Amino acid sequence: MKERKECPCKRVHCQRHGDCEACWDHHHAPGKKMLTTCERLRAKEEKKRAKEEKKEGKKK
């Protein structure tokens, strides 16, 4: 089980806060389509990086 001391989720009173495995299981349960905070932040960062790379490619 992966536990994070500094969980990025703002729901600090959630029983799954800091327990990555339980959080992932909850968000990816059948019938749910929510991403975890970690997944949303990672996707946002990747999108930003791709946008910057595309911008750099146009300058050359």
Buried (B, 14 or more C-beta within 10 A) or exposed (E): EEEEEEBEBEEEEBEBBBBBEBBBEBBEEEEEEEBBBBBEEEEEEEEEEEEEEEEEEEEE
